[in-house]
């Protein structure tokens, strides 16, 4: 599994919005500048995150973006599935999965299912608020 730049940038953007939340909309240019991400590139990410119900966007003067829910209820899994699609390690477990004619005799399927469950459980167990923690003992790092 390889998380793309798009997925990593989406995590950075969501952390930025959570850390700079003052109850008002945050201009996209401010987020892009702080995160050193091209404004053009970040626009597509914001559209996807807004469509998924993770962000609320407003156009015009005083507009920008803000989290649609508190950071403690937004999970890394939601963010990554929005930007990366399925986190399934093999195509037969993805969404939508094509029926596999070999599923009944596939000796590796249980292994892939277990790995997929571990991936989902791991990312589901990390809230956006967990990534905001900056204490030295934290197990989470932003790249």
N, C-alpha and C positions, 0 to 999 in steps of 0.2 A: 504494500500500500504506500502510495506516495501522495502526500497532500500538496496540491498545487500552490503557486504564488497567490492565486485568487482566494483560496481558503485561508491561507496564513494572513493575508491582508485583511480579510473579513474579520478575523479574530482581533487583529490590531485595531481596526476601526471601531468594533463593538466595545473593546476595552476603553478606547479613547472617549467614546460617547458616555460610557458609564462613569469614568473618572472626572469628566468635565460637566456632568449633569448639574445644572442649576435651575432646572424647571423650565427652561426656555429652549428654543430650537438653536442648534449649533450650526453655523454656516459650513458648508462642505469645504470651502477653501481653507478654513481654519483647521479642519481635520486633516485634509491633504497635506497642509504645510507641516503640521506637527508630526505626522507619520511619514513624511517624505515619500508620498505616493502621488503619482501623476493624477491630476484632477480628472482627466479623461478616463483613466483606468478605474478610478474609484467610483465614478458615476454608475457604471454598470453593476458594480458590487452593491451599491446603495439601492438600486432598482430591485435587485433580487431580494435583498434583506427586507425591503419595504413590502414587496409582494407577499413574502412569507409571514408577514405580521410581526416581525422582530423590530422594525423601526416605523416611526411615524414621520413623514416628510411633509414640508410645507414650502411652497414656492413664493417668491416675491420678497418684498422688504420684511425683514424680521424672520425670514424663513430659514430653513435648514433641516436638520434631522435631530431626532431624540429617540431614546429607547421607548418601545411600545409597552414594555413590561419591566418590572424591577429586575436588576441584574442577578438577583439570587434565584430567579425562576427561569432564566434563559440558560440553556445548556450549550456546551460546546458541540454536542451532537446536532442540535438544531441548526447551528450556524454552519457547520461543515456539510451537513446534508443539503442545506440551501445552496451552498456555493459549489460543492463537489458532486452532488448527487448521492447515490447509494454508497455506503461505506463497505459494501459487501466485498470480500476478498476474491470471489469468483463470480462470473456472470450468471450462473444458474441460481444464485441467491439474491441477485439484484432486483430492483424494481423498475420496470416490469421484468420478470424473469420468463424466459422462454422455457417451455416444458422440455426437460431433458429425457431422451429415450433411455438413457443409461442410469437414471436416478435409482431405480430399484436395486441394481447390482453395483452401484458406485461405492467402492471401498473408502474413498477419500471424503465423500460427502459429510459424514458425521464430524470429521476433523474440521472441515471448512465451516460447518454450522456452528461448532463450538467457538472457533476463532471469531466468527462474525458476532456471536453473542458477547464475547469478551470485549470486542471493539466497541460495540454499542453500549454495553454496560459501563465501560470505562469512560467514554465521552459523555454519556448521559449523567454520570456521577460528578461531572465537573461543571459548576455553574460559572457564569460570567463573573460573578462576584468573587469567586475563588481566584481568578486570574488577576484580579485587582490587588491582591495582597502583595506587599513588597517586602515582607519580613525575610530575613536571611534563611530561615528554616523552611521556606516554601518549596514544594516539589514541582511547581509549575513555572515554566519559563516561556517567554514570548520571543519568537525569532523574527 
